[in-house]
Amino acid sequence: MQRRRAAQRDVEPDSDRAASYSRFSSDMQRTESNADQQRTCRDASERNSHIITAEREYADEGISGTKRQRAGLSAMLAAAERGEFATLYIYSLSRLARESIITLPLLKKLVFSFKVRVISVSDGIDSAVTNWELIAAIMSFVSEQFLRDLKAAVLRGQEGIVLALLCVGDYCFGYRSEPLPGSESTRRGRNPRPRKVYVFCEDTAAWVERIFVWFVVDNWSISEIARELTRLRVPKDHRSTNPVWSTPNVHSILENEKFIGRWSWGIMENERDPETGKISQKLRAEEETEKWKRLFPELRLVKDELFAGAQQKLRENAEQCAKTRGDKGRLQGSTGDLRGQVLLSGLIECGTCGSKFVCAGKRVYCPNHSKGQCSCATGLKRELAERLILDQVGELIRTSPEWLGELETALLQASKTLHERAPEEVEALRRQLVEAESRRDNLLRLAEDGELDPDLKQRLAMRRQQIRELRDRLQQFEPKQNVAESVPTRESLMADLENLAERLKGSAAAAGEVLRGLLGGKILVEEVKPAGTRHGFLRGILQVRIYDVSQTIGLGDGIDCRESSAVVTRVIDFLDPEPLTVVDELRDRAWALYVEGRLAKEISAELGVNRNRVVKLLEETAADRGEKLIDGRTRRSNLARKHLEPPLFQALAPRVMEQFHRGDLYSSIASTLKIDINTVRKSVTWWHHQQGLAAPDGRSRRLLLDVKSRK
């Protein structure tokens, strides 16, 4: 029993050790607030013969008491758990927290779990006095009600500013605020600030109409607008911290009614989780926000018809996107988190800007190009990239002779180094193990006479864990017959490498794990544009360190070949030989048919591709030949056959000429064939031109006929 009491005295903190916690919540408050609170706590501790040193004065600055996670609070709780002080002083319970759901559990943990006496100076609360919990509960609810009253007072003040048509801080891109001279005289306080009004921002207002024109008149996409704004370095909204324009930035501008003079306020309402302090937003009822809508025709930046055109296009875009999205707005077929399913996720890095390529659907591309921050416009087919990378790495593992030699050399050297330092390492580990076992035995002796104290139990668990770790490390240094025994044989290395190659053929998760291990988590790619071509391709650089290979295989059993600098490098041109051969063949066939005088629609049907693809192939071939492709209308006018299906006057030419040679009048032919007389004239003219003859004049022909008019 005496041993147990001695142990308790040994782990309990000195009764005169005390600490304090202070906090102020707003940048608008004086920074001296914490110093004032700490001075009050020190004065109270001196009256109780307690000592608060500087290192035990915990504080948080500029952080709300509604938040549970605070650096100063967490440090104080950790120190209390370690038993570094016996008494905690706070100026008031509101400094500890502003929510009863946070305040009361904190107090109970401090008092009952950590055995800390809590004294709130201004509230007159002392956990050593009976009924302190009741007073603490009442005061914590008072602090909580203070928050509700403060929220209502702030809303009431902001509502007054809104109804007075003054600035309440809700101006957006294109606007700013400026003080209203003389308005400070109507405000209270030591340093009254003037009210503010909305005005145009000289730097951004001109860009608003340009964005709408690009979208509605020039028919630019939202992503194109975002790239152009980033390229031109257009300043963003005053609240933005990122200079890069994104599609949501542009979208929010295009749907903002403030640009046509309709200013809304208070549409969203903050809602705070009382337990975590996290803020979320919810929509207010429309009837509540109706009274806060304001009209500022003098602040109009966009015409009504231009704004209406933008809204129509946004609705059409939304309807089009809705066809490919589910109920929650997610693309159909998307699982939300594709990182574990896409083999190359986070693996390919852009050599131009350093960002990770995005694996979206069937494409892999640099995300910064769409933002105007990177010149790498070339993307990759995901299946092509995966196939080429896996083939290259698999071939490298199976056929590269340098692997075996480099691996054997690196592992042998690492094994030698391990055995050279083994005696010293083993001796040091054994000394640590003896000391840890001795301390464990001392703790066990202290607990022999009674129930194990919680603190002693925790220390005992720590010692046991330390002993297990030391024994595991000692096993790595078990002496062997010779150094060669610790190095895998050539046959076992070949088997391990073959196993890696097989894992590359497995699931995306397994293959991705192997690739990240072998390649150090990165494949660097750069855009290449060969001379004389309009389109580039991506070239990848694979670098594999011997150390990464040994770790991926799981070799060594304590042998660390990290010091080996051997690196194997391979270059991949992400070009698909098969599709390129097909494209070349299509290009040659299209050009041959084009030279023959075939129509684009005929070439399209012959090759089995759409007409736009035919035009693209012909343009590429003409560019490679240094020629200029004639536009379709001009070329068709010079062809003997200008249509895929002959027009009516050509199709009816044989029947027209049959009646023509019988001596029928044009009007009679038109009536018989039920066509327009002009069609008859075109048929006759075309037929004669095809025969190399001059087309007859209708009046001259009629003079030679027996019947010169219809009766």
KEBAKE-972495 format. One line per 2 residues: their letters; for each residue x, y, z of C-alpha. Coordinates in nm, 2 decimals. Each point is the difference from the previous one (the first is absolute). Layout:
a	X/Y/Z ~ ...
//
This chain:
mq	0.00/0.00/0.00 ~ 0.28/0.24/0.08
rr	0.16/-0.07/-0.34 ~ -0.33/0.08/-0.17
ra	-0.04/0.33/0.18 ~ 0.36/0.09/-0.08
aq	-0.07/-0.07/-0.37 ~ -0.31/0.22/0.01
rd	0.20/0.28/0.16 ~ 0.26/-0.05/-0.27
ve	-0.24/0.05/-0.30 ~ -0.22/0.26/0.15
pd	0.09/0.37/-0.08 ~ 0.10/0.24/0.27
sd	-0.31/0.16/0.15 ~ 0.13/0.35/-0.05
ra	0.06/-0.04/-0.37 ~ -0.27/0.20/-0.19
as	-0.07/0.10/-0.36 ~ -0.23/0.26/-0.17
ys	-0.19/0.00/-0.32 ~ -0.11/0.32/-0.18
rf	-0.16/0.08/-0.33 ~ -0.14/0.29/-0.21
ss	-0.21/-0.08/-0.30 ~ 0.01/0.30/-0.24
dm	0.27/0.20/-0.18 ~ -0.21/0.30/0.09
qr	0.08/-0.06/0.37 ~ 0.31/0.13/0.17
te	0.30/-0.22/-0.02 ~ 0.07/0.09/0.36
sn	-0.32/-0.20/0.10 ~ 0.19/-0.32/0.07
ad	0.27/0.18/0.20 ~ -0.28/0.16/0.21
qq	-0.16/-0.34/0.06 ~ 0.34/-0.16/0.09
rt	0.08/0.27/0.25 ~ -0.34/-0.05/0.17
cr	0.06/-0.37/0.02 ~ 0.35/0.05/0.14
da	-0.13/0.23/0.27 ~ -0.27/-0.26/0.10
se	0.26/-0.28/0.00 ~ 0.23/0.20/0.24
rn	-0.29/0.04/0.24 ~ -0.03/-0.38/0.01
sh	0.38/-0.05/0.02 ~ 0.02/-0.15/-0.35
ii	0.27/0.06/-0.25 ~ -0.07/0.07/-0.38
ta	0.32/0.00/-0.20 ~ 0.02/0.16/-0.34
er	0.02/-0.34/-0.18 ~ -0.33/-0.10/0.16
ey	-0.20/0.30/-0.12 ~ -0.19/-0.15/-0.29
ad	-0.19/0.24/-0.24 ~ -0.18/0.02/-0.34
eg	-0.03/0.33/-0.19 ~ -0.26/0.10/-0.25
is	-0.19/-0.33/0.01 ~ -0.37/-0.05/0.09
gt	-0.10/-0.19/0.31 ~ -0.24/-0.20/-0.21
kr	0.29/-0.20/-0.15 ~ 0.11/-0.31/0.19
qr	0.33/-0.03/-0.18 ~ 0.24/0.28/0.12
ag	0.37/-0.03/0.03 ~ 0.03/0.16/0.34
ls	-0.29/-0.20/0.14 ~ 0.14/-0.32/-0.13
am	0.34/0.07/0.15 ~ -0.16/0.07/0.34
la	-0.20/-0.32/-0.01 ~ 0.30/-0.20/-0.09
aa	0.20/0.15/0.28 ~ -0.28/-0.07/0.24
er	-0.02/-0.36/-0.11 ~ 0.38/-0.04/0.06
ge	-0.05/0.14/0.35 ~ 0.21/0.31/-0.04
fa	-0.22/0.22/0.22 ~ -0.26/-0.05/0.27
tl	-0.22/0.31/-0.04 ~ -0.13/0.19/-0.31
yi	-0.09/0.37/0.02 ~ -0.23/0.16/-0.26
ys	-0.14/0.35/0.00 ~ -0.35/-0.13/-0.08
ls	-0.17/-0.31/-0.14 ~ -0.06/0.18/-0.32
rl	0.37/0.00/-0.06 ~ 0.00/-0.38/0.01
ar	-0.29/-0.02/-0.25 ~ -0.32/0.17/-0.11
es	-0.20/-0.32/-0.04 ~ -0.13/-0.20/0.29
ii	0.04/-0.32/-0.20 ~ 0.38/0.08/0.00
tl	0.04/0.17/0.33 ~ -0.15/-0.26/0.23
pl	0.18/-0.31/-0.15 ~ 0.33/0.20/0.02
lk	-0.06/0.08/0.36 ~ -0.09/-0.36/0.10
kl	0.31/-0.13/-0.19 ~ 0.23/0.24/0.18
vf	-0.15/-0.06/0.35 ~ -0.09/-0.36/0.00
sf	0.24/-0.16/-0.26 ~ 0.31/0.22/0.04
kv	-0.06/0.08/0.37 ~ 0.05/0.37/-0.06
rv	-0.16/0.27/0.22 ~ -0.17/0.26/-0.22
is	-0.05/0.36/0.12 ~ -0.20/0.26/-0.20
vs	0.10/0.33/0.15 ~ -0.28/0.23/-0.12
dg	-0.28/-0.26/0.03 ~ 0.10/-0.10/0.35
id	0.01/-0.37/-0.09 ~ 0.24/-0.24/0.18
sa	-0.02/-0.37/-0.07 ~ 0.12/-0.06/0.36
vt	-0.32/0.15/0.13 ~ -0.33/-0.19/0.02
nw	-0.27/0.07/-0.27 ~ 0.26/0.14/-0.24
el	-0.15/-0.20/-0.29 ~ -0.34/0.16/0.03
ia	0.15/0.35/-0.01 ~ 0.22/-0.10/-0.29
ai	-0.30/-0.14/-0.20 ~ -0.19/0.33/0.06
ms	0.29/0.22/-0.11 ~ 0.07/-0.21/-0.31
fv	-0.36/0.04/-0.11 ~ 0.03/0.37/0.06
se	0.30/0.01/-0.23 ~ -0.19/-0.20/-0.26
qf	-0.29/0.25/0.01 ~ 0.25/0.28/-0.04
lr	0.08/-0.14/-0.35 ~ -0.36/-0.01/-0.10
dl	-0.06/0.36/0.11 ~ 0.32/0.11/-0.18
ka	-0.11/-0.17/-0.32 ~ -0.34/0.17/0.01
av	0.16/0.34/0.08 ~ 0.25/-0.04/-0.30
lr	-0.28/-0.10/-0.23 ~ -0.21/0.30/0.11
gq	0.29/0.24/-0.06 ~ 0.07/-0.14/-0.34
eg	-0.37/0.01/-0.10 ~ -0.01/0.37/0.08
iv	0.30/0.06/-0.23 ~ -0.16/-0.20/-0.28
la	-0.34/0.19/0.03 ~ 0.19/0.33/0.00
ll	0.15/-0.11/-0.34 ~ 0.35/0.02/0.13
cv	0.29/-0.25/-0.04 ~ -0.02/-0.30/0.22
gd	0.32/-0.16/-0.14 ~ -0.17/-0.21/-0.27
yc	0.15/0.16/-0.31 ~ 0.14/-0.23/-0.26
fg	0.23/0.01/-0.31 ~ -0.04/0.33/-0.18
yr	-0.08/0.20/0.31 ~ 0.16/0.14/0.32
se	-0.11/0.21/0.29 ~ 0.10/0.35/0.11
pl	-0.07/0.20/0.31 ~ -0.30/0.23/0.02
pg	0.13/0.34/0.12 ~ -0.16/0.12/0.32
se	-0.17/-0.33/0.09 ~ 0.24/-0.07/0.29
st	-0.17/0.27/0.20 ~ -0.32/-0.22/0.02
rr	0.19/-0.30/0.15 ~ 0.09/-0.07/0.36
gr	0.33/-0.12/0.15 ~ 0.35/0.12/0.07
np	0.11/-0.02/-0.36 ~ -0.31/0.03/-0.21
rp	0.05/-0.10/-0.36 ~ -0.20/0.15/-0.29
rk	-0.26/-0.20/-0.19 ~ 0.08/-0.11/-0.35
vy	-0.17/0.00/-0.34 ~ 0.04/-0.22/-0.31
vf	0.20/0.14/-0.29 ~ 0.15/-0.15/-0.32
ce	0.35/-0.15/0.03 ~ 0.22/0.15/-0.27
dt	0.22/-0.31/-0.03 ~ -0.27/-0.26/-0.05
aa	-0.33/0.17/-0.11 ~ 0.10/0.01/-0.37
wv	0.06/-0.38/0.00 ~ -0.36/-0.08/0.10
er	-0.16/0.09/-0.34 ~ 0.29/-0.16/-0.19
if	-0.06/-0.33/0.18 ~ -0.37/0.01/-0.09
vw	0.08/0.09/-0.37 ~ 0.25/-0.29/-0.02
fv	-0.26/-0.24/0.13 ~ -0.31/0.12/-0.18
vd	0.11/0.18/-0.32 ~ 0.34/-0.18/-0.08
nw	-0.14/-0.33/0.13 ~ 0.31/-0.08/0.21
si	-0.02/-0.28/0.26 ~ 0.03/0.08/0.36
se	0.33/-0.19/0.02 ~ 0.14/0.21/-0.29
ia	-0.10/0.32/0.18 ~ 0.17/-0.12/0.31
re	0.32/-0.08/-0.19 ~ 0.00/0.34/-0.17
lt	-0.05/0.19/0.33 ~ 0.29/-0.19/0.16
rl	0.22/0.07/-0.30 ~ -0.08/0.37/0.01
rv	0.05/0.00/0.38 ~ -0.33/0.16/0.06
pk	-0.04/0.08/0.38 ~ -0.27/-0.21/0.17
dh	-0.25/0.08/0.27 ~ 0.14/0.17/0.31
rs	-0.07/-0.31/0.21 ~ 0.20/-0.23/-0.23
tn	0.35/-0.12/0.11 ~ 0.07/-0.20/-0.32
pv	0.09/0.20/-0.32 ~ -0.10/-0.28/-0.23
ws	-0.35/0.02/-0.15 ~ -0.21/-0.31/0.01
tp	-0.33/-0.10/-0.17 ~ -0.20/0.06/0.33
nv	0.14/0.35/0.02 ~ -0.13/0.08/-0.35
hs	-0.33/-0.18/0.06 ~ -0.07/0.20/0.31
il	0.06/0.33/-0.19 ~ -0.23/-0.11/-0.29
en	-0.29/-0.07/0.23 ~ 0.04/0.29/0.24
ek	-0.30/0.24/-0.02 ~ 0.20/0.29/0.16
fi	0.13/0.08/-0.34 ~ -0.35/0.11/-0.11
gr	-0.06/0.19/0.31 ~ -0.19/-0.26/0.22
ws	0.18/-0.05/0.33 ~ -0.11/-0.27/0.24
wg	0.13/-0.06/0.35 ~ -0.03/-0.27/0.27
im	-0.10/-0.28/-0.23 ~ 0.22/-0.24/0.19
en	0.01/-0.03/0.38 ~ 0.29/-0.14/0.21
er	-0.07/-0.30/0.21 ~ 0.25/-0.11/0.26
dp	0.05/-0.35/0.14 ~ 0.00/0.06/0.38
et	0.23/-0.30/0.06 ~ 0.27/0.07/-0.26
gk	-0.05/0.37/-0.07 ~ 0.00/-0.07/-0.38
is	-0.20/0.24/-0.21 ~ -0.23/-0.11/-0.28
qk	-0.26/0.20/-0.20 ~ -0.36/-0.05/-0.07
lr	-0.26/0.19/-0.21 ~ -0.22/0.25/0.17
ae	-0.37/0.01/-0.09 ~ -0.07/0.21/-0.30
ee	-0.27/0.20/0.18 ~ 0.26/0.10/0.26
te	0.26/0.12/-0.25 ~ -0.25/0.19/-0.22
kw	0.02/0.31/0.22 ~ 0.38/0.01/-0.05
kr	0.00/0.03/-0.38 ~ 0.13/0.33/-0.13
lf	0.00/0.17/-0.34 ~ 0.30/0.19/-0.12
pe	-0.06/0.10/-0.36 ~ 0.30/0.24/0.02
lr	0.23/-0.30/0.06 ~ -0.11/-0.20/-0.31
lv	0.30/-0.14/-0.19 ~ -0.18/-0.23/-0.25
kd	-0.30/0.06/-0.23 ~ -0.32/-0.20/0.07
el	0.00/-0.18/-0.34 ~ 0.37/-0.11/0.04
fa	-0.07/-0.12/0.36 ~ -0.31/-0.19/-0.12
ga	0.20/-0.17/-0.28 ~ 0.26/-0.11/0.26
qq	-0.27/-0.15/0.22 ~ -0.15/-0.19/-0.30
kl	0.33/-0.15/-0.09 ~ 0.07/-0.09/0.36
re	-0.34/-0.18/0.01 ~ 0.08/-0.18/-0.32
na	0.34/-0.11/0.14 ~ -0.16/-0.12/0.32
eq	-0.26/-0.20/-0.20 ~ 0.27/-0.16/-0.21
ca	0.21/-0.09/0.30 ~ -0.30/-0.14/0.18
kt	-0.03/-0.27/-0.26 ~ 0.33/-0.15/0.10
rg	-0.04/0.05/0.38 ~ -0.18/-0.18/0.27
dk	-0.23/0.14/0.27 ~ 0.28/0.14/0.21
gr	0.17/0.17/-0.30 ~ 0.27/-0.26/-0.03
lq	0.10/-0.13/-0.34 ~ -0.17/-0.33/-0.08
gs	0.23/-0.29/0.06 ~ 0.22/0.20/0.24
tg	0.07/-0.15/0.34 ~ 0.11/0.32/0.16
dl	0.35/-0.12/0.09 ~ 0.19/-0.14/-0.30
rg	0.35/0.02/0.15 ~ 0.01/-0.37/0.10
qv	-0.15/-0.11/-0.33 ~ 0.20/0.21/-0.25
ll	0.35/-0.15/-0.05 ~ 0.18/0.33/-0.08
sg	-0.17/0.23/0.26 ~ 0.26/0.23/0.15
li	0.28/-0.16/-0.19 ~ 0.05/0.21/-0.31
ec	0.16/0.34/0.06 ~ 0.01/0.29/-0.25
gt	0.36/0.10/-0.09 ~ -0.11/0.35/-0.09
cg	-0.19/0.11/0.31 ~ 0.07/-0.28/0.25
sk	-0.37/-0.08/0.06 ~ -0.14/-0.35/0.02
fv	-0.20/-0.12/-0.31 ~ -0.37/-0.05/0.05
ca	-0.14/-0.34/-0.10 ~ -0.36/0.09/-0.10
gk	-0.19/-0.26/-0.19 ~ 0.19/-0.12/-0.31
rv	0.25/0.29/0.00 ~ 0.31/0.10/0.21
yc	0.09/0.37/-0.02 ~ 0.17/0.29/0.18
pn	-0.27/0.19/0.20 ~ 0.19/0.33/-0.02
hs	-0.04/0.03/-0.38 ~ -0.37/0.06/0.03
kg	0.08/0.27/0.25 ~ 0.24/0.18/-0.23
qc	0.30/-0.08/0.22 ~ 0.17/-0.27/-0.20
sc	0.09/-0.03/-0.37 ~ -0.03/-0.38/0.00
at	-0.32/-0.04/-0.21 ~ 0.06/-0.37/-0.10
gl	-0.19/-0.26/0.19 ~ 0.02/-0.38/0.01
kr	-0.24/-0.28/-0.06 ~ 0.00/-0.17/0.34
el	-0.01/-0.35/-0.14 ~ 0.29/0.07/-0.23
ae	0.21/0.16/0.28 ~ -0.07/-0.30/0.24
rl	0.08/-0.25/-0.27 ~ 0.33/0.16/-0.11
il	0.12/0.06/0.36 ~ -0.09/-0.35/0.12
dq	0.17/-0.15/-0.31 ~ 0.31/0.21/0.04
vg	0.04/-0.08/0.37 ~ -0.08/-0.36/-0.04
el	0.25/-0.04/-0.28 ~ 0.26/0.19/0.21
ir	-0.05/-0.24/0.29 ~ 0.01/-0.31/-0.21
ts	0.27/0.07/-0.25 ~ 0.24/0.26/0.13
pe	0.32/-0.17/0.11 ~ 0.12/0.29/0.20
wl	-0.27/-0.07/0.27 ~ 0.16/-0.31/0.13
ge	0.35/0.13/0.01 ~ -0.10/0.33/0.16
le	-0.22/-0.17/0.25 ~ 0.26/-0.25/0.10
ta	0.27/0.26/0.04 ~ -0.22/0.24/0.20
ll	-0.14/-0.27/0.23 ~ 0.35/-0.15/0.06
qa	0.14/0.34/0.09 ~ -0.29/0.08/0.23
sk	0.04/-0.34/0.17 ~ 0.37/0.06/0.05
tl	-0.07/0.34/0.16 ~ -0.27/-0.15/0.22
he	0.24/-0.27/0.13 ~ 0.28/0.25/0.05
ra	-0.21/0.21/0.23 ~ -0.20/-0.29/0.15
pe	0.21/-0.05/0.31 ~ -0.03/0.36/0.11
ev	-0.37/0.01/-0.09 ~ -0.07/-0.32/0.19
ea	0.18/0.11/0.31 ~ -0.19/0.33/0.01
lr	-0.33/-0.17/-0.05 ~ 0.07/-0.25/0.27
rq	0.09/0.27/0.25 ~ -0.33/0.18/-0.09
lv	-0.19/-0.33/0.04 ~ 0.15/-0.07/0.35
ea	-0.09/0.35/0.11 ~ -0.36/-0.03/-0.13
es	-0.05/-0.34/0.17 ~ 0.14/0.14/0.33
rr	-0.25/0.29/-0.02 ~ -0.28/-0.24/-0.08
dn	0.09/-0.21/0.30 ~ 0.00/0.31/0.23
ll	-0.35/0.09/-0.11 ~ -0.12/-0.35/0.06
rl	0.14/0.00/0.36 ~ -0.18/0.33/0.07
ae	-0.33/-0.16/-0.10 ~ 0.05/-0.32/0.20
dg	-0.18/0.11/0.31 ~ -0.33/0.12/-0.15
el	-0.20/0.10/-0.30 ~ 0.21/0.15/-0.29
dp	-0.02/0.38/-0.01 ~ -0.12/0.12/-0.35
dl	0.32/0.21/-0.05 ~ 0.22/-0.30/0.10
kq	-0.21/-0.22/-0.24 ~ 0.07/0.24/-0.28
rl	0.37/0.02/0.07 ~ 0.02/-0.38/0.02
am	-0.17/-0.04/-0.34 ~ 0.26/0.25/-0.15
rr	0.29/-0.20/0.15 ~ -0.13/-0.33/-0.14
qq	-0.05/0.15/-0.34 ~ 0.36/0.14/0.01
ir	0.13/-0.35/0.10 ~ -0.18/-0.16/-0.30
el	0.15/0.25/-0.24 ~ 0.35/-0.04/0.13
rd	-0.02/-0.38/-0.03 ~ -0.13/0.03/-0.36
rl	0.29/0.22/-0.09 ~ 0.25/-0.24/0.17
qq	-0.14/-0.29/-0.22 ~ 0.11/0.19/-0.31
fe	0.36/-0.02/0.13 ~ 0.00/-0.37/0.07
pk	0.35/-0.13/-0.10 ~ 0.02/-0.22/-0.31
qn	0.26/-0.23/-0.14 ~ 0.13/0.25/-0.25
va	-0.10/0.31/-0.19 ~ -0.10/-0.19/-0.31
es	-0.28/-0.17/0.18 ~ -0.18/0.33/0.05
vp	-0.01/0.08/-0.37 ~ -0.26/-0.16/-0.22
tr	0.13/-0.23/-0.28 ~ -0.02/0.09/-0.37
es	-0.28/-0.26/-0.04 ~ -0.21/0.14/0.28
lm	0.05/0.36/-0.14 ~ -0.12/-0.12/-0.34
ad	-0.30/-0.16/0.16 ~ -0.08/0.32/0.20
le	0.03/0.21/-0.31 ~ -0.23/-0.24/-0.19
nl	-0.25/0.03/0.28 ~ 0.01/0.38/-0.04
ae	-0.07/-0.03/-0.37 ~ -0.30/-0.23/0.07
rl	-0.14/0.25/0.26 ~ 0.02/0.27/-0.27
kg	-0.25/-0.21/-0.20 ~ -0.24/-0.02/0.29
sa	-0.26/0.24/0.13 ~ 0.04/0.38/-0.02
aa	0.05/0.02/0.37 ~ 0.28/-0.27/0.00
ag	0.17/0.14/-0.31 ~ -0.02/0.35/0.12
ev	0.17/-0.09/0.33 ~ 0.28/-0.17/-0.19
lr	0.04/0.30/-0.24 ~ 0.01/0.26/0.28
gl	0.26/-0.21/0.18 ~ 0.22/-0.05/-0.30
lg	-0.02/0.35/-0.14 ~ 0.03/0.19/0.32
gk	-0.37/0.12/-0.04 ~ 0.07/0.21/-0.31
il	0.01/-0.02/-0.38 ~ 0.12/0.33/-0.15
ve	-0.15/0.09/-0.34 ~ 0.07/0.29/-0.24
ev	-0.17/0.11/-0.32 ~ 0.19/-0.06/-0.33
kp	-0.09/0.17/-0.33 ~ 0.20/-0.14/-0.29
ag	0.09/0.25/-0.28 ~ -0.25/0.02/-0.28
tr	-0.29/-0.14/0.21 ~ -0.28/0.18/0.16
hg	-0.07/-0.24/0.28 ~ 0.24/-0.11/0.26
fl	0.02/-0.30/0.23 ~ 0.11/-0.07/0.36
rg	0.33/-0.16/0.08 ~ 0.04/-0.17/0.34
il	0.32/-0.05/0.20 ~ 0.00/-0.30/0.24
qv	0.27/-0.01/0.26 ~ 0.04/-0.30/0.22
ri	0.25/-0.02/0.29 ~ 0.14/-0.33/0.12
yd	-0.10/0.09/0.35 ~ -0.37/0.03/-0.11
vs	0.02/-0.33/-0.17 ~ 0.14/-0.17/0.31
qt	-0.27/0.15/0.22 ~ -0.28/-0.09/-0.24
ig	0.11/-0.36/-0.02 ~ 0.05/0.00/0.38
lg	0.36/-0.11/0.00 ~ 0.27/0.04/0.26
dg	-0.15/-0.11/0.34 ~ 0.15/0.31/0.17
id	0.25/0.07/-0.29 ~ -0.04/0.36/-0.11
cr	0.15/0.08/-0.35 ~ -0.13/0.36/0.01
es	0.36/0.12/-0.06 ~ 0.00/-0.16/-0.34
sa	-0.03/0.28/-0.26 ~ -0.06/-0.24/-0.30
vv	-0.28/0.12/-0.22 ~ -0.15/-0.15/-0.31
tr	-0.16/0.24/-0.24 ~ -0.25/-0.07/-0.28
vi	-0.17/0.24/-0.24 ~ -0.36/-0.06/-0.13
df	-0.15/0.18/-0.30 ~ -0.37/-0.02/0.06
ld	-0.09/-0.09/-0.36 ~ -0.21/-0.29/-0.11
pe	0.17/-0.16/-0.30 ~ -0.31/-0.18/-0.11
pl	-0.25/0.29/-0.01 ~ 0.27/0.22/-0.16
tv	0.03/-0.26/-0.29 ~ -0.37/0.01/-0.04
vd	-0.01/0.38/-0.01 ~ 0.28/0.01/-0.26
el	-0.19/-0.25/-0.21 ~ -0.32/0.20/0.03
rd	0.19/0.32/-0.09 ~ 0.15/-0.15/-0.31
ra	-0.33/-0.15/-0.12 ~ -0.19/0.32/0.06
wa	0.26/0.20/-0.20 ~ -0.01/-0.24/-0.29
ly	-0.38/0.02/-0.02 ~ 0.02/0.38/0.03
ve	0.24/0.02/-0.30 ~ -0.24/-0.22/-0.20
gr	-0.26/0.27/0.04 ~ -0.22/-0.18/0.24
la	-0.23/0.20/0.22 ~ 0.06/0.02/0.38
ke	-0.32/-0.19/0.07 ~ 0.12/-0.28/-0.24
is	0.33/-0.02/0.17 ~ -0.17/-0.01/0.34
ae	-0.22/-0.29/-0.11 ~ 0.30/-0.18/-0.16
lg	0.22/0.03/0.31 ~ -0.28/-0.06/0.25
vn	0.07/0.32/0.20 ~ -0.20/0.32/0.04
rn	0.04/0.30/-0.23 ~ 0.18/0.22/0.26
rv	0.26/-0.28/0.04 ~ 0.06/0.00/-0.38
vk	0.06/0.37/0.00 ~ 0.24/-0.03/0.29
ll	0.19/-0.28/-0.18 ~ 0.02/0.21/-0.32
ee	0.12/0.31/0.19 ~ 0.28/-0.20/0.17
ta	0.11/-0.15/-0.33 ~ 0.00/0.33/-0.18
ad	0.20/0.16/0.29 ~ 0.26/-0.29/-0.02
rg	0.03/0.05/-0.38 ~ 0.03/0.38/0.04
ek	-0.32/0.06/-0.20 ~ -0.31/0.19/0.09
li	-0.33/-0.18/0.00 ~ -0.26/0.16/-0.23
dg	-0.32/0.08/0.18 ~ -0.29/-0.24/-0.07
rt	-0.23/0.24/-0.19 ~ 0.28/0.12/-0.24
rr	0.11/-0.36/-0.07 ~ -0.35/-0.13/-0.06
sn	-0.06/0.27/-0.26 ~ 0.29/-0.13/-0.21
la	-0.11/-0.37/0.02 ~ -0.19/-0.17/-0.27
rk	-0.23/-0.16/0.25 ~ -0.08/0.24/0.28
hl	-0.25/-0.21/0.20 ~ -0.01/-0.34/0.15
ep	-0.36/-0.05/-0.12 ~ -0.08/0.18/-0.33
pl	-0.23/0.29/0.03 ~ -0.35/-0.02/-0.15
fq	0.09/0.17/-0.33 ~ 0.28/-0.25/-0.06
al	-0.20/-0.31/0.11 ~ -0.29/0.10/-0.24
ap	0.23/0.10/-0.29 ~ -0.06/-0.33/-0.20
rv	-0.38/0.03/0.01 ~ 0.01/0.38/-0.07
me	0.22/-0.05/-0.30 ~ -0.22/-0.28/-0.13
qf	-0.30/0.24/-0.02 ~ 0.24/0.28/-0.11
hr	0.10/-0.21/-0.31 ~ -0.37/-0.07/-0.07
gd	-0.05/0.37/-0.04 ~ -0.20/0.06/0.32
ly	0.00/0.35/0.14 ~ 0.17/0.07/0.34
ss	-0.34/0.07/0.15 ~ -0.14/-0.33/-0.12
ia	0.31/-0.19/0.13 ~ -0.04/0.17/0.34
st	-0.37/-0.09/0.01 ~ 0.06/-0.36/-0.09
lk	0.28/-0.05/0.25 ~ -0.17/0.22/0.26
id	0.30/0.22/0.05 ~ 0.08/0.37/-0.03
in	0.08/0.13/-0.35 ~ 0.33/0.14/0.13
tv	0.10/-0.35/0.10 ~ -0.07/-0.11/-0.36
rk	0.23/0.28/-0.13 ~ 0.28/-0.10/0.24
sv	-0.03/-0.36/-0.11 ~ 0.02/0.09/-0.37
tw	0.30/0.23/0.06 ~ 0.18/-0.25/0.22
wh	-0.05/-0.29/-0.25 ~ 0.14/0.21/-0.29
hq	0.30/0.11/0.20 ~ 0.07/-0.37/0.09
qg	0.00/-0.07/-0.38 ~ 0.23/0.29/-0.07
la	-0.27/0.19/-0.18 ~ -0.14/0.34/0.03
ap	-0.33/0.02/0.18 ~ -0.29/0.10/-0.24
dg	-0.18/0.33/0.05 ~ -0.36/-0.06/0.08
rs	-0.15/0.26/-0.22 ~ 0.20/-0.11/-0.31
rr	-0.10/-0.36/0.06 ~ -0.37/0.09/0.02
ll	0.01/0.17/-0.34 ~ 0.11/-0.33/-0.16
ld	-0.28/-0.20/0.17 ~ -0.34/-0.08/-0.16
vk	-0.17/0.08/0.34 ~ 0.13/0.33/0.13
sr	-0.23/0.04/0.31 ~ -0.23/-0.20/0.22
k	-0.37/0.03/-0.07
//
